[in-house]
Amino acid sequence: MREITPLDLPDMARGAAVLGTGGGGDPYVGRLLAQQALLRHGPVQLVDPAEIDDDAVVIPTAFMGAPTVMLEKLPSGVELTAALQALEQLIGKRAAYTVSIEAGGLNSLIPFVAAAELGLPLIDADGMGRAFPELQMLLPTLGGVAATPMAIADERGNAVSLETVSNGWAERFARGVTIEMGCSAAVSLYVLTGRQVKEHMVHGTMTLCQRLGAAIREAGAEHRDPVAAATEVMGGRVIFRGKIVDVQRGTQGGFARGEAVLEGLADDLGSRMEVAFQNENLVATRDGEVVVSVPDLICLLDTDTGEPVTTETLRYGLRVSVVAAPCDPRWRSTEGLALAGPAYFGYDHEYVPV
């Protein structure tokens, strides 16, 4: 167990945005919300999964919706506590801990808000090891953990509870509610026991986010290559360096969908890369050939600074490095690929691991 203070948040937010593969929400917004909560209520205890009791009640919190919308419809934070407390009422139990459901710029930091506001420790883990666009795409789903009962809350004071027959149906109904709430809402779901956290979550995510963010910052301060520093921490490789020459992006069905087109620079001069996304980067194609796809990580970093570029901040002229990194091995199983592999998103290419 260790204390997380506002001074820890910039590195965590930066690293989380890298692992978020373009999605998970704007890291700056998440950092400001968490910083405000910690300044108001004090540090949050970050707990290793091995430290918690097997029968402890763990209730995750997150924001659901289109990242592009959250740049204009800024969350206030009250939605999170409302959602978590609504779920506590549904199950008739109090949370002993909270935890992140994904490694994303906003959603990795958001649980710090609920933890600070409600005085809960936060577990050093997440449910994906990256970010995915749909709420059934969690490793606990592979472990048979139900997403519902769940609660959804907005900034107006509305709260909706759901009980569904499958996690896929939970995504469908929750997405519809989120659209009606303005394409962004707070959710609390996947009630876990301590044992389920140990068995089905990715351990050490918050620590990895902080280490990754610090590596980028320190490399820049020491005039080293920040992209290389990030790539080393992730165990990945740079697959393309170029300039963004076109971005097609829109909000459809509660998601930010589109594609960024890159023209190669340096060693990649003369080549083009297309990166398709649905909140998160899904497939990277070089000169018409798929080179990386989900569930592996496709991360766009500013070539000069190493700062992560999220899908809602893609813009013409930005020089970026595309980094590919391996996903959690459980996503490469037959069940994992069926849940979040290229075929699920409508692509017909065979998955080849990074």
SEGU-695115 format. One record per residue (C-alpha): x, y, z. Coordinates in steps of 0.2 Angstrom, whole numbers. Layout:
# SEGU-695115
@c1->X	c2->Y	c3->Z .
...
***
This chain:
# SEGU-695115
@c1->0	c2->0	c3->0 .
@c1->6	c2->17	c3->-4 .
@c1->-1	c2->35	c3->-5 .
@c1->-5	c2->44	c3->-21 .
@c1->-4	c2->63	c3->-20 .
@c1->-8	c2->76	c3->-33 .
@c1->11	c2->76	c3->-38 .
@c1->9	c2->58	c3->-44 .
@c1->-5	c2->62	c3->-56 .
@c1->4	c2->70	c3->-71 .
@c1->15	c2->54	c3->-74 .
@c1->0	c2->43	c3->-71 .
@c1->-11	c2->52	c3->-83 .
@c1->2	c2->52	c3->-97 .
@c1->6	c2->34	c3->-95 .
@c1->-13	c2->29	c3->-95 .
@c1->-16	c2->39	c3->-111 .
@c1->-2	c2->29	c3->-119 .
@c1->-9	c2->12	c3->-113 .
@c1->-27	c2->18	c3->-118 .
@c1->-22	c2->16	c3->-137 .
@c1->-30	c2->33	c3->-141 .
@c1->-46	c2->30	c3->-131 .
@c1->-52	c2->30	c3->-113 .
@c1->-55	c2->49	c3->-113 .
@c1->-44	c2->65	c3->-112 .
@c1->-30	c2->62	c3->-99 .
@c1->-29	c2->81	c3->-95 .
@c1->-48	c2->81	c3->-90 .
@c1->-45	c2->65	c3->-79 .
@c1->-30	c2->72	c3->-71 .
@c1->-39	c2->89	c3->-66 .
@c1->-54	c2->79	c3->-59 .
@c1->-43	c2->68	c3->-49 .
@c1->-31	c2->82	c3->-43 .
@c1->-46	c2->92	c3->-37 .
@c1->-53	c2->77	c3->-27 .
@c1->-36	c2->73	c3->-19 .
@c1->-33	c2->92	c3->-15 .
@c1->-50	c2->92	c3->-6 .
@c1->-50	c2->75	c3->3 .
@c1->-32	c2->70	c3->4 .
@c1->-21	c2->56	c3->-3 .
@c1->-29	c2->40	c3->-9 .
@c1->-22	c2->23	c3->-4 .
@c1->-16	c2->12	c3->-19 .
@c1->-17	c2->-6	c3->-14 .
@c1->-9	c2->-21	c3->-22 .
@c1->-22	c2->-35	c3->-26 .
@c1->-12	c2->-47	c3->-16 .
@c1->-16	c2->-36	c3->0 .
@c1->-35	c2->-38	c3->-1 .
@c1->-46	c2->-51	c3->7 .
@c1->-54	c2->-64	c3->-5 .
@c1->-71	c2->-59	c3->1 .
@c1->-69	c2->-40	c3->0 .
@c1->-82	c2->-31	c3->-10 .
@c1->-74	c2->-21	c3->-25 .
@c1->-85	c2->-9	c3->-36 .
@c1->-77	c2->-2	c3->-51 .
@c1->-81	c2->16	c3->-58 .
@c1->-78	c2->23	c3->-75 .
@c1->-85	c2->35	c3->-88 .
@c1->-94	c2->28	c3->-103 .
@c1->-97	c2->37	c3->-120 .
@c1->-88	c2->46	c3->-134 .
@c1->-71	c2->54	c3->-130 .
@c1->-75	c2->68	c3->-142 .
@c1->-90	c2->73	c3->-133 .
@c1->-81	c2->73	c3->-116 .
@c1->-70	c2->87	c3->-123 .
@c1->-85	c2->99	c3->-123 .
@c1->-97	c2->90	c3->-110 .
@c1->-85	c2->90	c3->-96 .
@c1->-88	c2->78	c3->-82 .
@c1->-91	c2->86	c3->-64 .
@c1->-86	c2->70	c3->-54 .
@c1->-102	c2->70	c3->-44 .
@c1->-109	c2->57	c3->-57 .
@c1->-96	c2->44	c3->-51 .
@c1->-101	c2->44	c3->-33 .
@c1->-119	c2->44	c3->-38 .
@c1->-117	c2->29	c3->-49 .
@c1->-106	c2->19	c3->-36 .
@c1->-118	c2->23	c3->-22 .
@c1->-133	c2->18	c3->-33 .
@c1->-125	c2->1	c3->-36 .
@c1->-122	c2->-1	c3->-17 .
@c1->-140	c2->2	c3->-14 .
@c1->-144	c2->-11	c3->-28 .
@c1->-133	c2->-25	c3->-20 .
@c1->-136	c2->-20	c3->-2 .
@c1->-117	c2->-20	c3->2 .
@c1->-104	c2->-6	c3->4 .
@c1->-89	c2->-6	c3->-7 .
@c1->-72	c2->-9	c3->2 .
@c1->-62	c2->-4	c3->-13 .
@c1->-64	c2->3	c3->-30 .
@c1->-54	c2->-1	c3->-46 .
@c1->-52	c2->5	c3->-64 .
@c1->-60	c2->-5	c3->-78 .
@c1->-48	c2->0	c3->-91 .
@c1->-31	c2->9	c3->-94 .
@c1->-36	c2->25	c3->-102 .
@c1->-32	c2->43	c3->-101 .
@c1->-48	c2->48	c3->-92 .
@c1->-54	c2->31	c3->-85 .
@c1->-38	c2->27	c3->-76 .
@c1->-38	c2->43	c3->-66 .
@c1->-57	c2->43	c3->-64 .
@c1->-57	c2->30	c3->-50 .
@c1->-46	c2->42	c3->-39 .
@c1->-61	c2->54	c3->-39 .
@c1->-73	c2->41	c3->-32 .
@c1->-60	c2->34	c3->-20 .
@c1->-56	c2->51	c3->-13 .
@c1->-74	c2->57	c3->-12 .
@c1->-79	c2->41	c3->-3 .
@c1->-64	c2->37	c3->7 .
@c1->-60	c2->21	c3->-2 .
@c1->-43	c2->13	c3->-6 .
@c1->-40	c2->10	c3->-25 .
@c1->-33	c2->-7	c3->-31 .
@c1->-18	c2->-6	c3->-42 .
@c1->-26	c2->-15	c3->-57 .
@c1->-38	c2->-14	c3->-71 .
@c1->-49	c2->-25	c3->-81 .
@c1->-41	c2->-24	c3->-99 .
@c1->-23	c2->-19	c3->-98 .
@c1->-27	c2->-6	c3->-111 .
@c1->-44	c2->2	c3->-117 .
@c1->-58	c2->-5	c3->-127 .
@c1->-73	c2->3	c3->-133 .
@c1->-87	c2->-8	c3->-126 .
@c1->-90	c2->-13	c3->-108 .
@c1->-91	c2->-32	c3->-111 .
@c1->-73	c2->-31	c3->-117 .
@c1->-66	c2->-35	c3->-100 .
@c1->-55	c2->-50	c3->-94 .
@c1->-68	c2->-53	c3->-80 .
@c1->-81	c2->-57	c3->-94 .
@c1->-69	c2->-71	c3->-99 .
@c1->-69	c2->-77	c3->-81 .
@c1->-88	c2->-77	c3->-80 .
@c1->-91	c2->-61	c3->-70 .
@c1->-107	c2->-53	c3->-74 .
@c1->-107	c2->-34	c3->-78 .
@c1->-124	c2->-32	c3->-70 .
@c1->-132	c2->-26	c3->-59 .
@c1->-125	c2->-9	c3->-64 .
@c1->-129	c2->9	c3->-62 .
@c1->-128	c2->23	c3->-74 .
@c1->-128	c2->42	c3->-68 .
@c1->-127	c2->59	c3->-76 .
@c1->-123	c2->76	c3->-71 .
@c1->-142	c2->81	c3->-70 .
@c1->-145	c2->69	c3->-56 .
@c1->-153	c2->55	c3->-66 .
@c1->-148	c2->37	c3->-62 .
@c1->-153	c2->21	c3->-71 .
@c1->-150	c2->3	c3->-65 .
@c1->-149	c2->-12	c3->-76 .
@c1->-150	c2->-31	c3->-74 .
@c1->-146	c2->-40	c3->-90 .
@c1->-145	c2->-59	c3->-96 .
@c1->-127	c2->-56	c3->-103 .
@c1->-113	c2->-43	c3->-103 .
@c1->-116	c2->-40	c3->-122 .
@c1->-134	c2->-35	c3->-118 .
@c1->-127	c2->-24	c3->-104 .
@c1->-117	c2->-15	c3->-117 .
@c1->-132	c2->-12	c3->-128 .
@c1->-144	c2->-6	c3->-115 .
@c1->-130	c2->5	c3->-107 .
@c1->-125	c2->12	c3->-123 .
@c1->-143	c2->18	c3->-127 .
@c1->-145	c2->26	c3->-110 .
@c1->-128	c2->34	c3->-112 .
@c1->-133	c2->42	c3->-128 .
@c1->-149	c2->49	c3->-120 .
@c1->-138	c2->56	c3->-106 .
@c1->-128	c2->66	c3->-119 .
@c1->-116	c2->53	c3->-125 .
@c1->-106	c2->53	c3->-109 .
@c1->-111	c2->46	c3->-92 .
@c1->-104	c2->38	c3->-76 .
@c1->-105	c2->19	c3->-74 .
@c1->-103	c2->7	c3->-59 .
@c1->-103	c2->-11	c3->-64 .
@c1->-94	c2->-28	c3->-62 .
@c1->-96	c2->-30	c3->-44 .
@c1->-80	c2->-41	c3->-39 .
@c1->-74	c2->-51	c3->-24 .
@c1->-56	c2->-49	c3->-19 .
@c1->-53	c2->-66	c3->-26 .
@c1->-60	c2->-62	c3->-43 .
@c1->-49	c2->-46	c3->-44 .
@c1->-34	c2->-57	c3->-41 .
@c1->-39	c2->-70	c3->-54 .
@c1->-47	c2->-59	c3->-68 .
@c1->-39	c2->-42	c3->-67 .
@c1->-23	c2->-35	c3->-74 .
@c1->-11	c2->-32	c3->-59 .
@c1->0	c2->-17	c3->-57 .
@c1->-9	c2->-5	c3->-70 .
@c1->-8	c2->11	c3->-60 .
@c1->11	c2->8	c3->-56 .
@c1->14	c2->4	c3->-74 .
@c1->5	c2->20	c3->-80 .
@c1->16	c2->30	c3->-68 .
@c1->32	c2->22	c3->-73 .
@c1->28	c2->24	c3->-92 .
@c1->23	c2->43	c3->-89 .
@c1->39	c2->46	c3->-79 .
@c1->50	c2->37	c3->-93 .
@c1->43	c2->49	c3->-106 .
@c1->45	c2->65	c3->-95 .
@c1->63	c2->60	c3->-89 .
@c1->69	c2->56	c3->-107 .
@c1->63	c2->73	c3->-113 .
@c1->72	c2->82	c3->-99 .
@c1->88	c2->72	c3->-102 .
@c1->87	c2->76	c3->-121 .
@c1->84	c2->57	c3->-125 .
@c1->71	c2->50	c3->-137 .
@c1->55	c2->49	c3->-127 .
@c1->47	c2->38	c3->-139 .
@c1->61	c2->25	c3->-137 .
@c1->59	c2->27	c3->-118 .
@c1->40	c2->23	c3->-119 .
@c1->43	c2->9	c3->-131 .
@c1->55	c2->0	c3->-120 .
@c1->44	c2->1	c3->-105 .
@c1->29	c2->-6	c3->-115 .
@c1->40	c2->-20	c3->-123 .
@c1->34	c2->-14	c3->-140 .
@c1->42	c2->-7	c3->-156 .
@c1->40	c2->8	c3->-167 .
@c1->32	c2->3	c3->-183 .
@c1->30	c2->19	c3->-192 .
@c1->35	c2->38	c3->-191 .
@c1->25	c2->50	c3->-201 .
@c1->14	c2->66	c3->-202 .
@c1->-5	c2->65	c3->-201 .
@c1->-12	c2->71	c3->-218 .
@c1->-30	c2->67	c3->-216 .
@c1->-42	c2->63	c3->-201 .
@c1->-60	c2->57	c3->-204 .
@c1->-69	c2->57	c3->-187 .
@c1->-87	c2->57	c3->-181 .
@c1->-98	c2->52	c3->-167 .
@c1->-109	c2->37	c3->-172 .
@c1->-119	c2->26	c3->-160 .
@c1->-111	c2->33	c3->-145 .
@c1->-93	c2->30	c3->-151 .
@c1->-80	c2->41	c3->-159 .
@c1->-77	c2->32	c3->-176 .
@c1->-65	c2->36	c3->-190 .
@c1->-47	c2->35	c3->-198 .
@c1->-31	c2->44	c3->-198 .
@c1->-20	c2->44	c3->-213 .
@c1->-1	c2->46	c3->-211 .
@c1->13	c2->50	c3->-224 .
@c1->29	c2->42	c3->-219 .
@c1->45	c2->52	c3->-214 .
@c1->63	c2->48	c3->-212 .
@c1->65	c2->29	c3->-214 .
@c1->46	c2->27	c3->-219 .
@c1->47	c2->41	c3->-232 .
@c1->36	c2->35	c3->-247 .
@c1->24	c2->24	c3->-237 .
@c1->7	c2->28	c3->-230 .
@c1->-1	c2->21	c3->-214 .
@c1->-20	c2->21	c3->-210 .
@c1->-25	c2->19	c3->-192 .
@c1->-44	c2->15	c3->-190 .
@c1->-52	c2->18	c3->-173 .
@c1->-68	c2->16	c3->-163 .
@c1->-64	c2->27	c3->-148 .
@c1->-48	c2->16	c3->-147 .
@c1->-35	c2->13	c3->-162 .
@c1->-41	c2->-4	c3->-169 .
@c1->-31	c2->-8	c3->-185 .
@c1->-15	c2->-1	c3->-192 .
@c1->-12	c2->-4	c3->-211 .
@c1->4	c2->0	c3->-220 .
@c1->3	c2->2	c3->-239 .
@c1->-13	c2->-8	c3->-239 .
@c1->-6	c2->-22	c3->-228 .
@c1->-12	c2->-25	c3->-210 .
@c1->3	c2->-24	c3->-198 .
@c1->-5	c2->-23	c3->-181 .
@c1->-23	c2->-25	c3->-175 .
@c1->-33	c2->-27	c3->-159 .
@c1->-32	c2->-34	c3->-146 .
@c1->-13	c2->-28	c3->-147 .
@c1->-10	c2->-10	c3->-143 .
@c1->-8	c2->3	c3->-156 .
@c1->-2	c2->19	c3->-148 .
@c1->1	c2->36	c3->-157 .
@c1->15	c2->47	c3->-149 .
@c1->21	c2->64	c3->-153 .
@c1->38	c2->61	c3->-161 .
@c1->46	c2->75	c3->-153 .
@c1->39	c2->75	c3->-135 .
@c1->33	c2->57	c3->-133 .
@c1->16	c2->63	c3->-127 .
@c1->1	c2->52	c3->-131 .
@c1->-11	c2->57	c3->-145 .
@c1->-29	c2->52	c3->-142 .
@c1->-41	c2->49	c3->-155 .
@c1->-51	c2->65	c3->-151 .
@c1->-35	c2->76	c3->-153 .
@c1->-29	c2->69	c3->-170 .
@c1->-26	c2->84	c3->-181 .
@c1->-18	c2->88	c3->-198 .
@c1->1	c2->91	c3->-198 .
@c1->5	c2->82	c3->-182 .
@c1->21	c2->72	c3->-183 .
@c1->18	c2->55	c3->-174 .
@c1->27	c2->38	c3->-171 .
@c1->16	c2->23	c3->-171 .
@c1->20	c2->10	c3->-157 .
@c1->14	c2->-7	c3->-157 .
@c1->14	c2->-17	c3->-140 .
@c1->8	c2->-34	c3->-135 .
@c1->-8	c2->-36	c3->-126 .
@c1->-12	c2->-46	c3->-110 .
@c1->-9	c2->-64	c3->-115 .
@c1->-27	c2->-69	c3->-110 .
@c1->-34	c2->-58	c3->-125 .
@c1->-25	c2->-70	c3->-137 .
@c1->-35	c2->-85	c3->-132 .
@c1->-49	c2->-91	c3->-143 .
@c1->-62	c2->-83	c3->-131 .
@c1->-52	c2->-67	c3->-130 .
@c1->-51	c2->-65	c3->-149 .
@c1->-70	c2->-69	c3->-150 .
@c1->-73	c2->-55	c3->-138 .
@c1->-61	c2->-41	c3->-144 .
@c1->-52	c2->-47	c3->-159 .
@c1->-52	c2->-40	c3->-177 .
@c1->-67	c2->-51	c3->-182 .
@c1->-78	c2->-44	c3->-169 .
@c1->-75	c2->-26	c3->-176 .
@c1->-80	c2->-32	c3->-194 .
@c1->-62	c2->-35	c3->-200 .
@c1->-58	c2->-51	c3->-210 .
@c1->-40	c2->-52	c3->-208 .
@c1->-32	c2->-65	c3->-197 .
@c1->-24	c2->-59	c3->-180 .
@c1->-5	c2->-60	c3->-180 .
@c1->2	c2->-56	c3->-163 .
@c1->15	c2->-42	c3->-160 .
***
